[in-house]
């Protein structure tokens, strides 16, 4: 057996995993018509060998069919919280990214909307080794805790 073929396959598969890392941390969801519905996620940041986490970077995208209410994502860790709306003029486009600084552990992420109508969305979450969403991507685990 040619040893070059055997060693290239793991390198090729590793490159595919790295290039597709953005997809691994996207969660699609739907909020029902009630204006008070909120989806709740817990994102756990850890050192996967890339370095200790220092922040969580998130974005939200309003998926088709885009309804009138704006979608909002709010991230909370410790005593810090930050939020961003999905742009109403750009359904299908991710919002401006927001970052919340914090060390390894759980970040609480809430997806809500500004009014009554069913909404579909995609939430993108990435734990980063630098403050304010900078540095290298590190261990990110996303779990849905409440689905409304």
Buried (B, 14 or more C-beta within 10 A) or exposed (E): EEEEEEEEEEEEEEEEEEEEEEEEBBBEBBBBEEEEBBBBBBBBBBEBEBBBBBBBBBBBBBBEEBBEBBBBBBBBBEEEEBBBBBBBEEBEEBBEBBBBBBEBEBBBBBBBBBEBBBBBBBBBBBBBBBEBBEBEBBBBBBEBEEEB
